[in-house]
């Protein structure tokens, strides 16, 4: 997650319920248009945000508010992060032990091949769980946005993010659900 800088320009947008929501402009963002930062209390946007229509801006703000207002967001995010780190440790350490045992016939720490294989599979399961938790958090935010403003604006913005842009594999497939899945879910919620 990108760092918070208190010198970011502060702006406000009027929401549909006539309340004001503040957001901050990051001149050098790492995200496509917006993200939640500063221990999940601030919405940061990039300069492209200012060029969008008011409905597109509202769709993005409501999406980010879906993260902010989901009370268990931090809890689920931390669980997903722990699962990710734990899966990487389990998978790579025990895969290393398994490869050393199979290639060089050296049994490090006297761990059987079956235990190594089970631990590698457990690591893959933990990784899959973390991915599904990340997806769940994004889908909650998508539903929040599409429940408050016409979903066609959010669909158009997300589609623009997924098509024609170089997005890292991690961001496109792990941290966010596949585009077609997100679109189908948003279309189901009217």
WOQUIGI-V725849 format. One line per field, one symbol per residue. psi: psi as a letter, one per 20 degrees, with the letter a starting at -180 (. if undefined). Layout:
psi = ???
This chain:
psi = pqqppijqpprqqprhjjqqpqrqoohmrirfgqrpamkliqpprahhhhirrhhgghggghghhhggiohjggghggggggggghggggghghhgggggghgikonpjlpqhggggghghhghghggggghgggghhhghghggihhqpihggggghghhhpjqopqggghhghqrqghggggghhho.
